[in-house]
């Protein structure tokens, strides 16, 4: 059995979110690894899920616009939903799509910080 490379901060992966409950994000969708590579002992990663971009999201401070590009591997413009940050098992990560720029990752972590009241 070939071991998959470790999941790295700033990477975009297809992730299996189901089963989910209530208004939790569901199905297979792209998500961004935001956890520090050096944090944690369990095979878990903190991530922010992506959804199709809608113009109404531009008014919401917890959404970060991510245009599709070759480096990030997205096939359509997307929004990182920092309000639905999660810690999930590495076994839920299916395929790597690409990577964010440092500036995009900074914008997403700032949106997560705003959701939890961090300075």
C-alpha positions, 0 to 999 in steps of 0.5 A, a space after each residue: 500500500 502506497 502512503 499518500 503524501 502528507 496534507 499541507 497547509 494551503 492545499 485544496 483537496 476534494 473532501 468527503 463531508 458526509 454524513 452530516 447533520 442539519 445545516 452542516 456542509 455536505 457531500 464531496 466538495 473542495 476544501 482548503 487545509 488551514 491547520 499548521 503542518 506542525 500542530 496535532 498528533 492525530 491524523 486530522 486536519 483543520 479545513 475550510 470548505 469551498 462552495 460555488 461563488 455567489 455575488 451575495 457572498 461579497 457582503 459577508 466577511 466570512 466568505 473569501 472569493 477564490 477565482 478559478 486558476 491552474 495553480 489552485 485547480 478549481 474549475 469554477 470561481 468559489 468562496 471559502 466559507 470560514 464560518 464552516 471551519 472543521 477538523 476532519 480525518 485525513 481519510 476523508 481527503 480524496 484528491 489534491 486539486 492545487 494550492 492557494 497563494 500566500 495572500 489567499 491563505 492569509 485572507 482565509 485565516 483572517 476570515 476564520 479569526 473574525 468568526 471566532 473573535 480572535 484579534 
